[in-house]
Amino acid sequence: MSIDIRPYIMHLRPKEWPIVGLHLIAGMLCSKNFDFHDAARSTFIFILLLNGGTLALNSSFDNDEGDIAFLNNPPKPPKYLKHFGLLLLSLSLFASMLEANKTIGDKYFFEIIMTCVLMSIAYSTPPIRLKSRPGYDLVINSIGFGFFTFLAGFVSTGNAFTPEILKLSVGFGFLFGALYPLTQIYQNDEDSRRGDQTLTLWLGTNKALNLSMGFSLVAFLWIIWGTLHSGIYTIMLLFNLMLWLYLLYYWKRRLKSMSAMNHKRFMYFFLLLWPLTDFIVLGAHFARY
């Protein structure tokens, strides 16, 4: 009996890997101890095993029929997708555990992976399924994608936490909190059909965009606090903040005339803005040293 592996690979959503990978690598490059082999190992564990396993597990329970982020016209979840997702999550935990005793940073990396695995299961799997509980879905994604991804990159190179990195990680956590409602708006009909009471369905689209604006402001204040030593980059971050707020305001103004496809395009535009913040933070870091 042959198994078609293509649906399994597609549900890992490899088109998302560059965005998440860049955020992870940005954390790595903020380290003085950057090592290519450590970076490759940590990227494989965090992106392919942890992130891929999380998305596969989520898809196995969602059974989406319409487009989802980074996967248009998703194939029907294959029979063993849930088991495949859990296998990848288990491998991420095991692989990071093997390295946990080498440096204090590797110990923290393992602890981050372990926490993310638990959050992934709680987020997608009934009866807990936090993604169907407004607010919990926001917290899980903000911590996992925003806060922990950047922090995991930094500690994976052998570092302990520093005040600057913690400030930046908190800022990125809030920034993903600003981004997360935008990933739901164009899927409102699909989520409603499935019975998931997501944050944007609970708040309404207009209030969800207001929340994104508030989170954007808080996020950039934290990130600027972590880069105050570099004036030019602080100015660049302020311009970046103004761009986020202006585009969110523009989105709000056009809300009633926008289709689901328009919402989707706006969402992808904000996803492309995310790496810009990573690059500015890296520039500020290198300017300091």
Steps between C-alpha positions, in 0.01 A plus 500: 500500500646835394443825688492831316733723703417821314199594718711444810771734371250762385337511845840589648451825306860542379417841351480627859850380590691803362299742719532296820856397412614857452356596839682206663827583322467866600516383861804286417683787333454715810741258669877543518534121487336434163601163359374369165463138616307602814283728287422225247413250774278743690327617182418142403361425847300819537373556147451158342431287807332740744331750269423243232365254756284773655343592166446137400330424831284809465395411145407147604228638729396806295413317176505832315327512165602854401836675479711518814812704566783397266290221348242569233250225421636268771474129428272295719691410819637148446407216732812510718562876504430525874750222571751661265468833682540338841804307373670820385423672832642201689815506286548872567480430873739204481753679277512808722525283813816334363670840496361628830806431715762659272451868586258705706357632172427146378319434828280804438448392137369163617269666751362730229440204269329306780272795580415551131416131455256517792349822364465345154305204635281719721439741212376247243380189679149443642365527758732784603544651149599848613480633144121489532506710818529876438810650661673170567576465129659845501715427805623164366603644164657814645716295736585226252565686176595842634672466838644148496620485138735797535609395848557139388731621225708696749537230765560223242849639445590439864390827658315571821229765495602867494283803586521629141395169346211463744373849412521422129330163550214658694467759224483232232243316710274805492576551130371153419204583720437787257544269202294205623148650461594595143556132419143418607289767331486344155424160659203619707245312291702178514553527876134577557395198293727277709367643827830653617437822694822674398615836628385695192158332499459578869617863476379582152737606225504871585591441866757237396675763287488743794667230710769457234569873505537498879727196496712657224560809714596296807719268289709774346540680834654180644721447193614863503578465871726208409685705233523845658880499464467557123330823400462442126347157551263638762380748238459217247292304752280805558441531126422127492246550780339788309474275193329221701253745656424677172434174312280368780305827500466478121375141537239617751380777269447256211359221713142499370606490135764227531456140393661200667767507227579865580537412869731215406722729289528749784591219738784386274624856467534524878678164505756650259538801731601270787852424361560874462483531879744209535746671265480832687559323833800320352637826366468657845674202656794504261534879534543454873794265452 
